[in-house]
Amino acid sequence: MNNWFFCKGWLCHWIAMGSAIIHSTLLWSAQTNNAPYPNRPIRLVIAQAPGGNADIIARYLAEGLAERLGQTVVSDNRAGASGMIATEIVVRAPADGYTLLLVPSSFGVNPAVYTKMPYDQMRDLAPITLVASAPNVLVVGPALSIRNVAELVKAAKVRPGQLTFSSSGNLGSPHLAGELLKLMSGVDMVHVPYKGAAAALIDLVAGRISFSFASLPSALGHIRSNRLKALAVTSERRFPLTPELPTVAESGYPGFETSAWQGLLAPANTNKLAITRIHTESVEVLNQASVKERLAQNGAVPVANTPEEFRTFVKNQISKWGKVIAAAGITIN
């Protein structure tokens, strides 16, 4: 007797086809899941708005990683709340290596000024590498006839509370550089925050502000046209773009160092093989001569350290700026 209830004519044909399709789908899924990492696009969440220096550096990195990994790296700008919006997105993302986070230097400042954060950045994120570092340059305007850092500090001591320094905004690296100089020199100077580097430098050139810590790209044109005088850079070593300028540390304040930096992280518990692959390829990208040149044009140098070194760096940043912010009495309203 024909068992037509289970298989007869066209019905048997379609059952067979359906079985084959299901088998093929399951096989493809298994192969995809077991394929070497990465086998699909990667999302790079950037904790700053498009167009800024950090965003430019992020896109250099994304382009290089995409080329080396053979997968699209999609840049996703999520600015706001000192980088905490982007960070929370990544903390809550699957720890599968397909969501990465690029943070600015505010990442090392936030714990000192925000008593409640929606995550623990040392517990909930896995460090990959410190991508790049961009020092600031200490510049004085035409209102001050000052030639070096020692003369600036001396002028501030003679006129306590009268010298002013501008920055591109509260708690950015230019502001914190000024607070660190105040703390290390013991002088009283007044911070004047602006909404952006351009506005801060306009008033400095006009003589309404005494001095400023500014990013090199924003200040370089004013320096070269002699509208501003550069006294020192804030990096640990002299910067390749301005080798003639001493560091603040060389100028009488050993240990002085500040920079705007960008670091790469992933959600905690991300597979170590994925972390290792992203780290290895990031280092290769950052060591390319073309990338170094492009970073230098934006006032930055590549770093590309190990995940362990980056973790230690972040811990040191949190400790360092916590002390400076406490000493300065800075709070977030």
Secondary structure, 3 states (H helix, E strand, C coil): CCCCCCCCCHHHHHHHHHHHHHHHHHHHHHHHHHCCCCCCCEEEEECCCCCCHHHHHHHHHHHHHHHHHCCCEEEEECCCHHHHHHHHHHHCCCCCCCEEEEEEHHHHCHHHHCCCCCCCCCCCEEEEEEEEEEEEEEEECCCCCCCCHHHHHHHHHHCCCCCEEEECCCCCHHHHHHHHHHHHHCCCCEEEECCCHHHHHHHHHCCCCCEEEEEHHHHHHHHHCCCCEEEEECCCCCCCCCCCCCECCCCCCCCCCCEEEEEEEEECCCCHHHHHHHHHHHHHHHCCHHHHHHHHHCCCEECCCCHHHHHHHHHHHHHHHHHHHHHHCCCCC
